[in-house]
Amino acid sequence: MPASFWFIQLIGLVGSVISFTSLQSGSRKKILSLQILCCLLWVVHYGLLGAYTGVLINLLGLGRAAVCSFNDRPWAKSPLWLVFFLACYAVSPLLTWDGPYCLLLGGAMMLTTVALWIHNMRLTRLLYLLNSPLVLAYNLIAQSYSSAIIEVIAFCSFFFAVWRFDIRKQPCKS
């Protein structure tokens, strides 16, 4: 495989590792900043792979992160933002159609958007668990192998969180 293939995989890997580890930060501002960086890296990564649904979805992710960073202001708290982003994620695979697999990423981001909006942690964990196989399948089909590897790790993490807090019912420490 040419060096450019490995470089493209490295860009996706860096974005995925930053995304996966960003939640370890104690600062909401830092988490959102890292999420914006991830989206930028993924726009480049998917663009170089020719996976334009991934490009558009991550451009929407930049907008979603921007709105979330201002959620202390009344205009950013409106439920219309949820409807707007869900509609955008539903339409974006149709705009970049390259086959039915494009629907996987749109569906996954709809689940993620609802998970980020709601305040029920049990449902949030479940939505992330359901999101992960869709993202994994999209990444494999789009040849984003580095991101697929991280998605397997993320799925395991989500599964253990659901098992720990929702099945075994181990209490969360606030």
N, C-alpha and C positions, 0 to 999 in steps of 0.2 A: 504494500500500500504506500502511496506517496506521502511525503512528509506533510503536505498540506492537509491530508485527511487527519493525521494525528494532531496537527495544530488546531483544526476545527474541533476535534474531540476534547482537546485541552481547554478550549474556551468554554465549552459546555460543562466540563467537569468543574472548572473554577466557579462558574455560576451556580452549579448544583451544590457544591460544598459550602459556598457562602450562604446559600439559601437554607440549607439543612442546619447549619450551625448558627444562623442569625438569631434563632429563637432562644439561644443560650444567653443572649445579651439581656441585661436588666433594664435597659433603656428602650422605651417605645420608639423614640426618635431614632436611635441607632438601628433598631430592627427595621424601621421603614426605610432608612437610608440604605441599608444593606439590601433590602428587597428591591429598591430602585436600581442599585448596581447589578443585581442578579438579572433583572429584566433587560437591562442594557446589554449585558454579556450574552443573554439568550437570544436577543434580537439579532446580534451579529452571528452567533452560532447557527441558529436556524436559517438565517439568510444565506450563509455560506453553504448550508446543506440543501438549499432550495426548498425548504419546508416553510412555505409562506403562511400557513395557518399558525405555526409557532411564532412567526414574526409578528403577525397581527395580534395574536392573543397576548404576547408580551408587551406590545405597545399599549394595549388596553390595561395591562397590569401596571404600567407606569402611571396611567391616569388614575387607576384605582388606588394606588399607593399615595398619590398626591392628594386625592380627596380624603383618604384615611388620615393623612398627616395633619389635616385641618379639621378633624372631627370634633374639636373643642368649639368650633364656630357653628352657629345655627344652620347656615346654608349647607354645611357638609353633613349634618345629621339627618337630613331629609330622607325618608324612605324611597323617594323618587330616584336617588342614586342607586339603590339596590335594583330597582326595576330597570334603570338605564343600563347598568353593567350586565345584568342578566340578559337583556335584549341584545346587547352588543356581542356577548359571548355566544348567544344562540345564532346570530346572523353571520359572525365572522368566518366560520368554516364554509358557509355557502359562498362568501365573497372570494375565498381563496381555494375553492374546491379542487382537489386533486384526487378525490376518491372518498369513499365512505369513512376511511380512517380519520379524516379531518374532523369528523363529528366527535371523536374520542376526546380531543383536547378541549373543544368547546364545552362539552358536557362536564369534563373535569373542572374547568374553571368556573362553571356555574355552581357546582358543588362547593368549591373553595370560597366563592363569593358569599354564598349563604352561610357557610361555616364561619366566615369572618364577621358577618353581620349579626348573627344571633348571639345570645348570651347564655345559652344552655350548653355547658361543656360536654355533657354526654353526647348530645347531638353533633356538636362540633367535631369531637373525636371520631364519631361514626362517619360523618361526611368526608373527613380526611382519609379515613380507611377506604371508603368507596371510591374516592377520587384517585387514589394511587394506582390501581390496576389500569385505569383509563390512560393515565399519563405514561405508565410503563409501556403499554401497547403502542401508543402513539410514538414514543421515543424509539422503540425497536423498529417500527415500520419506516420512520423518518431517518433511520441510521444514526440516531443520537445515542450511541452506545454508552458513552461516559455518563450521560444523564440517566440512562436506563439503570445502570449499576447503582447510582445513588438512590434512584426511586425504589429499588428493591430494599435498600437499607431503610429508607423512609417508611415503606410499607410495614416492615418488621417493627419499627418504632411505633407506628400508629396502632398496629395490632396489639403490641404489648401494653400500650396505654389503655386501649379498650378493655383488654383482659384484666389489667390491674385495677382500673377505676370503675369499670362498668359491669364486668362479669364477676370478679372477686369482691368488688365493692370496697376496696381499700380506700379509706378517706384521703382526700387531698389536703395538704397542709397549705394554708393561705399565706 
